[in-house]
Each structure stands twice: as structure tokens, then as C-alpha cells.
């Protein structure tokens, strides 16, 4: 079953320099949009009053909902207290949009955006498709669910502003209760925010979860537009995060049960030329405590923003083709049953199948976000400067590399932002504009024969945020490149490698990094089996298993791209397909570039393994607090970075270290258990799995450490590899764990 898609593409103006795009901050363009284009699509619903929901009705219906009543009636002795608490939680949760306040906020937002940004760019056909689906949903009294990626706190304002400018009505926006602070929280609530807890556990977890579910059902039945971030929190790395399926599952549950007829789903992407929080993100990833939102925090941020003018470049907003929730459910049932994956797949009655459905939708949405995202010029400039072995690039070289990268993005199926869609002779001014936007991250060396651009001292980690904004375009090619680089390093005399060998390693490394990257909508297997396996067995299993057909096709397509780019050559006429190799010294810039996108993450995973090997080396059965272990691993990484034994600052990222610990628990290298102390505090304790604490186990682990390390950039081992492991061991033993 195909998903329904509807696009319209009437031109704004044949003479428009951005024909095909709309800049929402350009008053002349917006007059044309609001006066001519939107009324033709929206018809009688073109005034915002037509879109208002009965907010009070939604709130009052929560405590009477069967899900909530079930929890209350299960504890008759606490019935009165639970009923009172249900009403209180529903009131804490609800939103109630004030048209006057929303109008005033729209005016303030307009002033702020025009002061800080050059443009807010949307492709015209996407804008009209969004208007069409909103008008269609309104006529059918169905909801449009907007699912964007989350890069900045500004995201909330951007999407509400777009819906206000296009007269599409207010969005009910799910926000973390950390934003429900005095004065600010009330203002946000009156502008469409409803506040939810980060975690639904605790003594009243079931009651709270059912109240949120009932509230969402009320919004859906009213046909109110809803928005929440599919990743849950903001991405602090620039990559999309793994999907959070809590709210998404609740929404889909109501469609599955028949309580809600259907809803339209629209994945969305918001990319900034400059993200204002990147410095804060780096500090947090390096272990600094997260800044808590407060009234003083928002006032100081507002003062800082109003003191600046147009230093953040453009905002590129993209909307993927919409589809219906019920249509997606039917499609997945057909795929699972007809494909023979789960012949009796039925998410309506089987809880396990339901989780599979929710996860599949989460990854599908992320895939659609990646596909529609517009790569900014700042992302390409940052990538060019970071993905080279040289300390700097001359102007001519930088321009050439940015042009080359742009071509590679387009050839690989990606998109570039509107103002970067330029004729070749304009590349200089566009790159200059990007350099101006990220001038705090890039320095220009003066008084040379030509300008030389370098990453500013101490800014490599922060600039990597922009590189990571385009990594999804190349991830399949990058993993193939890393695998081939490893083979060339291990077999310098080899002139070819069997395709089967390459794909086995590709399977392993893509599984190892499955929580770091989104591989084109494929939901990874999570959790470990009941049977305990060693890392070697898991590695063999991952390498030998057949990939999902969709993922396999993506890697095959990536291989064909590399061949068509003449980066690789297939052996012709052989019975067994092989890839012809060239010595590492002759590798072109494309391979270096592709490897540089994955090497920082591989280095971090290797570091965790090496640290675990030596931390537990003397006392294998010792249990340590997971948080303390993660902190020590981060200090370990920082030490090696400053000593030059690690190539990438990002190897010390708290987020990556945490995901590495998670994957090694799944691989049964580490075991974790919850322990509650006498004071009632629950901690996660980690220890080395028994298989590696037994005689000979540490040697097996050492072999696996070397195996993962073989995918790294090998420059340091070439300086004196025989002393390197001993040096790491000496540092690792300095542990207070």
C-alpha cells in the first residue's frame, strides 16, 4: 500500500531570485503567499478562528476517560484521592491558546527573527502541501501531527510562527515540564504548549501515563494540530537521535483501537546556518552540568538575542510528504505478513507486534526527516575544514572542496539549502557568507599569499556539530570506506578483496554503531537474547546475519555510487565478486573524507572497550557505578586527547560514551543491574561479564579490543605501536573506581 502524497507547485513569480522557495521573513513574498496562494488552498478555513479547538472540553474529558477510570477503580480505598489527583494532573498538563496572546507573540517573534536571521526558507511546493493537508484535515475533523527534529529551543517558536504566518491555526506543542517555570510557563501554555514529565515512572506512573494518553486522544478527537519532537530532547551533536516512541505510540494506539478514526503525519526538519546553543552543547557533552531553565535564564537569553543583529544566517525548514497513520499501519501489516517476517503480525492484539510497529514508525519518520533536510553552507564549510588531514585550507582549495561536497550531497540523494543552490561563479560570496556566520569557529591566517582558513583553537568539537548535520547523507558510503581502509591497513600487499568479506564487516560495524546513526529508516534490533554470548560470538553473528532488504539495498546503492565516482573498481569476469584496491598512500580525498565522518565515533567505542579491559583487568568481578564509570572513561578520553593519542575531540563525548556502554552490554561484554541502597537510592551497577572474568577471558577481550581498534585511523600506532597499549594500560589503572 502506498502512502498518500499531494503536492502543488504554482510559481510565486517567474522573476523571483528564489523561485521555488518562500522566505517567510520577506514581506513582499509573504503578501503574495497570504493574498493569492493560501486562500486558493485553504478556502473558507483561511482565518485562524476557524482552527480553534475547544480546549476546556479536552481538559474536562480526561478524568472521565476509561483509561483513567480503570486506574482509579482498581484502588477503591483511594478513589477520592485519585480522582482529585487526576483532575490536578489534567489541569497541570493542559494547554489553552489565547488568540490575543498568540497574535502578540507572533508580532514579537517576527521582530526577533528579522533581527537575528536573514531568512526563514521553505520550498514552495512543501509549503502548499502543508497548507493542503491542514485544510483537508480540518474539513475531515482530523489532526495533523507535526514531527520535527530538535536542534534548538528556537524550534518551538519557528513552527508556531510558520503556522501563524500561514493561517493554519495553533499547534498544541508537547514541551518538557522543565520549561514550566513561573511566568514563562504560563505564557507558553497560552501559546499552545502542554507540559509533560520526562519520565512517566514513580508511584503514580500508571495514572500519569493514562492521563497523558487520554489528553492526546481528546486533542485528536477535536482535530487539533499537534507537534512534538520525535527525538525527545535536543540533539547536542548535530545528528538525529534515536526516536522516542512514548507519545508517538500513544497517538498510534488510539488509531489502532478505533477511538480515533485517523490522523495525518508530517515529518519536518529545521536546519540552522548557526545553532545558538552549540557552545553549551559541547560543555554538556564534556561533562558540565546542564543549565537549568529559569526565569533569569530566559531573560538573559532574550537580552543577548536582542543585543545582536543578523549573525545567525538562515533557517531552512523542510516538510516531508505527509501520510496517514492508518495507511502506515496497514502498510506495515502487509510488509510484515507478506514478507514472511511475522506471518501473523497483528499490532492490535499482540503487544510485541505493537512495539515493532511503533519503532518502525519512529525510524521511518527519522528517515523522512533526513531525506528532506536541507544541508546548509555552514555545514559544508565545516565538513570541508574537519575532513582533511591538513591543518588548514587555502581559499582556492576551500572553494573547490565545498563545490565538490555540494555535488557529492546531490549525487548521494541529499538536498542543499535554498541560498546555496547557486551557479558556480557565485560560490565565493556564498562561502564568505557562511564563514562570517561561523566566524567564532574558523580563523583566517593573515599576511599570506592567499587567505588560509583553519579551525579556531579548541573549536573542533563545536564545529563537528555542523559536520554531523550532513553525515546521514554519506553514512552508508562512509562505513564501506572505513571497512576498506581497515583491510588495506591489515593487508598492504593485497590488490583486491572479496565483496562478501567487505559486506560481512559492513554488517558488523553498522550494528556496532546502530545507536549513533539512522540507517535509512531501519529499526535496529535492541536488547540481548536470554542466552549469554561472548563478544566474538556476537560479532560473528552480526557479520554473518542477513541485513534487512532495505538496509542491504542502501549499502549496495552506496557501493554503486563509489564505483560511479571511480573511487572503487569492481573486478570484472571473476566468479567471486571482488573490489580492486589501491594502496592507502594513493587513496583520493573522497575516501579520506568518508572515513573522517565515522572515525570519531569508532575511536570513542574503541576507547570504551580499552578502558573496560584495563579497568576490570586486575579485579574482573568488581562492580562499579555506571555513572562513575562513564565519568572516568571521559577523563581517560580527555587525557589521551591532550596527549595526542586520540585524533578527535569528539571521542570524549558523554553521549557517545554512554551509547558505547549500552551496546557493549547488549554484546554481553558488560552486565548491568539495578541496586537500591539503604537510603532508597537506586543506582545502576556495571561489571565485566563472567565469560571475560574467567581464565583466558581477558585475552579474548583484548583480542576484541584490537578488532574494534582496527577500524580506527591508524596514524598513532605508526609512531610506535609496541608501547601504545602499555601506555594506555598505565593511565587506565589510575582509577578511583
N, C-alpha and C positions, 0 to 999 in steps of 0.2 A: 504494500500500500504506500503510495507516495504522499508526502506531506504537502498541504495546500500552500501555495505561494502566490502573491499577487503584487505586481509592480506596475507603476505608471511612470512615464518619463516625458512629460511635456516640458519644453525648454523654457527657462526664465527669460533669456534674452540672447539672441544669436551673437551679439557683440560683447557679451559679458566676458571679462577675462577669466572668470571661474565658471564658465558654462558647465553645467552638470553638477555644480556644487552650490550650496547655500551657506552664506556666512550670517549666522543669527545676530552678530554684532554690527552688521552693516544695515543701517536704517533704510537705505534705498531698496536693497534686496528684500528686506522684511515687509516693506509696504506692498511690493509685488506679490509676495507669498501670501500675506494676510488678506489682501484685497481681491486677488484673482485666482490663485491656485487652491487655497484651502477651502473657500466656500463651495467650489465645484466638487470637492471630495466630501466635505462634511455636511453640506446642505443645511437643514434646519438645526443641526446639532452644533453649529459653529460658535455659539455663545457658551461661555463656561458654565452658566447657570443650568444648562441642560445636562451637565455631567455630575451635578452634586448628588451625593448619596445621603441616605437617612442614617447619619452616624449614631444617633441616640438609639435607634431601633437595633442596630448591630450590637451595641453595648448591652442593652437590656435583655437581648435574647441569649446571651452567653450563659447566665446562671440557670436558665431553664433548659439548656441543651441536654440531650440524652447522655452524652459523654460525661458531662459534669455531674448530672444527677446520679449516674452509675457509681461514681466515686463517693458521693455524699451518702447514698443509701446503703453503701457497703459498710458504713460505720454509724449505725443508728444512734449510738450513745453520744456521738459528736456532731450530730446532724445540724443543730442550730449554729454551732461554731463554724462548721464547714460552709454552710450556706452564707453566713456573714463574710467569711474569708473569700468565697468565690466572687461575691459582689465587689469586694475591695480589690481583688486582683484584676477583675474585668475593668474596673474604673482606672486602675493604675496603667493598664495595658492600652486602653482605647485612644483613638485619635478623633478629633473633631475639627475639621477645617473651617477657619473663619475666612469668608471671601474677602473682607476688607483687609485683614492682616496679610492674606496671601497676595493681594494686589500690591500692598505696600512693600512686602518682601520682594516681589518681582521687580519693583522700581529700584530698590536698594541693590539687588543682585545685578541689575542692568548696569548701574553705575560702577559697581565693583568689577564686573567682567570687562567693561570697556576701559577701565583704568589699568587693569593688570594684564589683559590678553589682547593680542592683535586680532584674533578671530576665533569663532566657535564654528567649525566647519562640519557640515553634514552633506553627504551626497544627496542630490535632489530626488532621485528615484527612491532612496531609502526613506527620506522624509515623507514623501507622498504615500509610500506603502504603510508607514506607521500611522498616518492620518486615516488611511482607508480601513485598516484593521480596527482602529479605535472607533470609527463611525459604525462599522459593521457590528462590532461587539456591543456598542451602545444600543443599536436597533434591536439586537437579539437579547439584550439584558445579560450579557456575559462579561466577564472580566478580561482585561489584558494584563498579563503578568510580565513585567519587565525584569530581566535577569542580567544585570551588568557585571563586569569585572570590577574590582575595587582597588583603585590606585591611591586615592586621596580622600580626605574629608570633604573636599570640594565636590566630589561625585554627587553627594546628596543634592547640593544646590543646582548643579548642572542639569540633572534630569528633571527636577521640578520646574526649573526655569524654562527648559525646552517645552514641556507640556503646557506651561502657562503661555509662552510666546505663540504656540501653535493652536491655542484654544482647545486643547484636548482634555481639559479637566484636571483636577488634582490627583496626585498619586498618594496612596496610603503606603508609607515607606517604613519598613521594619528597621529599627535602629537599636543598637545596644543600650542597655539601661545605664551604661557609664555616661551617656550623653544626657540623661535625665537629671540635670543639675538645676539648682534654683534659677529662676528667670529664663535661662536659655532653654531648659527642658519644656517649659510652658509655651514658649514661642514656637519651638519646633513641633510640639504637639498640635498647635493651632495651624501649623503649616503642612500637616499631613503625616507627621512621624507617630508611630506607635512603638513603645519601648518594650523589649523583651530581654530576658536574662540570657547570659552567655551559656549557662548550664541549667538543665532542667531537673537536676537531681535534688537530693535533700529530702527532708521529712514530708514536704508537700509536693514532691516532684510529679507524681501522677496527676494530682489535682491541677497543678500549674500547666502541665503539658496538655491536658484535655481542654483547659480554658483557652489556651492559645489556639488549639485546633478548632474549637468552636467559634472563636472570634474570626479566624480566617474563613471558615465556612460562611459566616454571616456576611463578610465582605464580598465573597464570591457570589452569594445569592443576590446581593444588592447590585451586582455587576460593577463593582468599584474597581478601578485600576490599582494594581498592587505592584510594589517594587521591593526587592530585597537582593542582597549581594550573594551570588551563588557560592563565593569563596568564604563567606562568613565575615572575615576581617580583611583589612587592607594588606595587599601584597607588599612586603618590605624588600623584595628582591627584584621586582620588575616582571617576574614570571607569573603566570596564572597559578593559583594554589589549587590543591585538591578540593573537589566540591564538598560542601556541607549539605547533606540531604535531609536535615531535620525539617525545616519549613517546606522545602520542595516536596518531601514525602507526605506531609500533612495535606498540602494542596492536592496532590495526585490521589491521595486516599479518598478525598471527598468526591472526586470524579469516578474513581473505581467503585465506590459504594452506591453511586447513583444519586447521592444527596445533592450534588451539583451536576448539571447537565454537561457542561464543558467549559473550557477557558482557552484563550489564545495566549501563546507563549512567545516572547520576543527576546532572544539573547541580544545583549548590547555591549559595546566596547567603548571605553573612554581612554584615550591616549593624550598625554600632555607633552608639549615640547619640553617643558620643565616641570617636574613634580616638586612642589614646595617643601615636602617633608623628607626628602632623601637624606639629609644630614642626620635628622632624628632617627630615621630607619637604620642607618649604619651604626649609630651609637647603641641602639637597642640590640641589634644583631651581634654586636661585640660585647654584650653583657650589661650595658647600662640599664637602669630601671626605667620602665615605661613611664612617660609623663602622664599623670592622671589629669583627665579633663576637669576643669573647674571654671567658675565664672571669671576668675582672674586670668586663666589661661586663654579663654576666648576673647576677652577684652584686649589682652596684649597682642594676640594674633591679629585681631581686627586693626589695631593701631599700626602694626607693622605693615599690613597689607595696604592700608590707606596712605601710608607714607611713601609707597613706591608707585611706579607708573610703567606699565607695559614692559616688564622684564621677563615675563613667562612665556612669550611666544603665542602659539595657537593651541586650541583644544580641538582634537579630532574625535568626533562622535560617530560611531557606526552602529547600524542596526541590522542584524542578520534577518533572513527571511523568517516570517512568523509561521507557526504551525499550531495545531490544536492538541490539547492534552489527550483527548480521547483518540485522535488519529495516531498519536505516538504510541499509546497503549496498544492499539490494535496492530500497529506495525511491529512492535516488539514481540507480541504474542505469535505473530506469523513467523518472524525470524527465528525465534527460539524453537517453535514446533516444527516448521518445515525444514529448517536447517539441521534438525536432529540433535540439537544441543540439549534441549529439555522437551521431549515429545509431549509431556503432559503439563507444560508450563501454564500456570493459572495464577496470576498475582492477586486475583480477587479472593481466593480461598487459601492459598499457600503463603505463609509468612516469608519463607526463604525466597520464593519466586518474587514476592513483593519487594524485598530488599534488592534483588537483582535488577528489577525494573527501575527502582529509584536511582540506583547507582548508574545504570546505563543512561538514564535521562540526564543525570548530573554531568557525566563526561561528554555526552552529546552536546549539551549546552556550552561547555567549555570549548569543545572543538569548534562550534559555530562562532564563538567569541573570537577565538584565534584566527579563524578563516576570514572574518570580516574586519579585523583590526587593521588600522592604517599605520604603517611604520613611519615614524617621524624622521625628519632630517637629523635631529639631535641624536636619535638612536643610531643612525648610520654613521655619523661622525664619531660618536663614542665607540662604536664597534670597530671602526677603522683604526682608531688610535690604540685600542686594547688588544686587538687580534693581530699583532705584529710582534716579531722578536726584537725589533729595533726600539731604542729609547724615544724616538721622535720621528715625525714625518715632515718633509718639506712640503711647501704649498702645492706644487705641481703633483707630487705623489699623493697627497691627501685628496685632492680633487679627483684624481684618476681612480683612487680606491673607492671613494664614495660613489662615483658613477658606476664602477664595476659592481659594488654591493647592491646598488639600486637595481641593476639589471638582473643580478642573481635573485633578489627578492621576487621580482616579477616572474622570472623563469621558474621559480620554485612554487608559484601559486599564491604568493603574498600580495599585499597592497601597500602603496605608499600614500602618505598624506597629500592632501589637495595641493598645497603650495609647493610640494616637491615634485609634482607632475609637470615637469618643465622641459623646454627644449635644451639641448646640450650646452648651448653657448651661455645659458643663464646659471650654470652650476656654481660659478664663483660667488655671485651675490647671495644665492640661497645658502651655501655653506658658510659664508661670512655671517649671515643672519643667525644660523644655528650656533656658531662659535660665540656670538655675542650673548645668546640666551644662556649658554652653559660656560660663560667666561670664568666662573669661580672654580671650574673643574679642569680647565685647559689653559696652559700658559703658552705665550708666544715668545720665543727667544729672539731678542732684538739684535740689530747690527750684524746680520749675516748676509750672505749673497742672496738668500731668499728667506721668507719667514719660515721658521721651523716650529711645529706645534707639538707639545708634549703634555702628557697627563700631569696636572699640577701635583706637587709633592703631597703624599698622604691622601690623594683623592681617587686612587684606582678603584677602591671598593665602591665608593659612591658613584663613579662613572659606570661601573658594571651594571647598575640599575638600568641604564639606557641600552646597554648591550643586550641584557636579558629580555628587553621588550621585543626583540626580533628573533630570539633563539628558537621559538616554536616553528618558524618558517624553515629552518635548516636542521632540526633535531635529528631526523632520520638520516640525512646525509652525514651529519657530524658523527653519529655513532659508527657508521660504516668507516669513516675516515680514522677514527680512534682505533678501531679494531685492526685496520690495515697498518697503521703506524706501529702498533704493538707487534704485529707479525714481522714487519721489516726490521725492527729493533732486535727481535729474537733470532731472526734468520736473515742476516745481512747479505748472504750469498744467494738467497732464493730469488728467482726471477718470475715466479708465479705462485698462486695459492688457489686451492680448490674453493669454488664458490660455496660448497657445502660447509667447509671449515669456517669461512667468513660468517655465514649466516648462523652457525652454531654460537659463535662468540657474540654476534649481534643480539641473539636471543638472551644470552646471559646478561650482557651489560644493560640492555633495555629493561630487563626485570630488576636488576640491581638498582637502577635509577628510576623505578616506576613512580616513586612519590615526588620526584624532582621535576618531571616533565609530563605533559599531557600528550600522549601518542595518538593524536587524531581520533579522539572520541572513544577509545577502547578502555573500558573499565578494568583495572588490574585485579588479579586475584589477591585477596588480603587474608591475613591470619595464617596460622600454621596448622598442619594436619595433626591428628591425635598421635600419629606415630612419629617419634623423635628421629630426626635425620641429622647427619653431620653436614658441615658446610660443603664438603666435597660431593656428597650425595645430592644436596640441593642444587649445587652448581651444575652437576651432570644432568639433573632433571630439567633445570631451566634451559640448559643448552640443547637438550635432546627433544624437548616438547615442541609440538607444532604451535606456531603462533596463531592467533585468530586470523581469519582470512583477510579482514580489513587491515590489520596491522601489517601482515605479511605483504599485502599489495602496496602499502605505503613504502616499505623498505625496498621492494622491487622497483617501484617508481623512482625512489631516491637513487638507486643504483643506475637506472637508465639515464637520469639527469647527469650524473657524474660521467657516464660514458659519452653522452652527447656533448658535454662540455670538454671532452678529451682529457679529463682528469684521470680517467681509467680506461683500460682497454681489455676487452674480453679475448681470451684465446679462441681462435677460430678453428673449427674442424676437429676439435678434441672430443673424445667420447664423454669425458667428465668436464663440465664447465669449469673454467679457471679464470682468474683475474691476473693479468700481466702486471708486474710490479716494476717500479723504478727505485733506485737507491734513495734512502732518506735525504741525502745531500742534494738530490735533484728534484725533490718534491716542489711543486709550484705553490704559489701563495694561496690557492684555493684550499689545499689540504691543511696548510698551517692555520688558515682562518677557521676552517671547520673544526679542527681539533681544539682550538682555543676556546670554542663555545662550551665544550664538555669537560675539558681538563680540570678547571677549577673545582667542579663537583666531584670528579673522580679522586682528586687529591684529598679532598675532605673525607671521603669514605675510606680511603686507604689510611689516613691519619687515625681515624676512629679505631680501625682494626689493629693498627700497630700499637696504639695506646692501650687498647684492651689486652693485647698479647702480653705487653710488658707490665701493665698494672697488676694483672692477676697472675703473673708468671711465678712469683715466689709463694703466694698463698692462693691457689686456684679456687678454693671453696669459700673464699671471703665474700660476704655480701656488702654492697655499698649502696648508699642512697643515689638514685638515678640523677637527681638534680645536682648533687655534689660531683658525681662522675662527669656529667656534661660540663660543669664549670671547669673541672680540672682538665678535661680534654681541650677546652677552649684556651686555657692558659698554655697548655702544651703546644697548641697550634700557633698561638701568638709568638711564643718563644722561637719556634722553628722559622717562622716568617721573618722575624727580625734578624735571625742568624743567617738567613738566605738559604735555608734548607727546604723551604716551600716556595713555590713560584707565585702563588696567588693569595692576596689578602683575603679573598672570599672564603678560603679554606677554613677560616676561623669563625664563619657564620654560625651563630647559635641555631638558626633554623635548619641548616643543612646537617649539623652535627646531631640534632635531635632526630631527624629523619633517618640518618645512618644508623643510630642506635635502634630505631624501630625496625628497620629492615634486617638488622643482624639478630634481632630477637625472633623475627619470622624465620630466619635461616637456622635457628636453633644453635647459634653460637653463644647467645646470651639468654638467660632466663630471668623473668621479672615476676615479682609477686607483691601484692599489697599487704602492708603490715601496719597495724594500728597500735600505737604505744599506750602507756597508762593514762596519758592526758587526753586520749581520744583523737589524736592527730594521726591521719593516715598518710603513709609515705610509700613510694614505690621503691623496692629494693631490687638490685640487679646483681647477678652473679654469673660466673662462667658456667656454661652448660657442662653437665657431668662428663660428656664424651671428651671434652677438652681438658678436664681436670684429672682424668685418668692417666696412667703411664703411657707416654707416647702421644698424648692428646695435644700437648703444647707444640710438638713438632708438626703435627698436622695443621694446627692453626697457623704456625709460622709459614708453612707452605702456601696456605690460602692467602695470608697477608701479602706474600710476594706475588701471588697470582693477580690479586686486585691491583697491587702496585705496578704491575707490568703494563697497565693501561694508561699510566701517567706519562707526562712529559719527562723524559729521562735525563735531562741536562745535568743534574747534580751528581747522579751516580757516575757519570763520565769523569767527574773531577776526582774520584777516589771512592768508589763504591764499597771497597772492603771495610772501610772504617765507618761508613754511614749507619748501618744498623746498630752497631755498638754505641755510637754516639746518641742515637735515639733512645736506646735502652737506658743509658745513664740518666738522661733527662726524665724519662718516664718513671724511673724508680724514685725520683724526688716527689713523692706523693704523700699528702697528708690524709689520704682517704683511710 
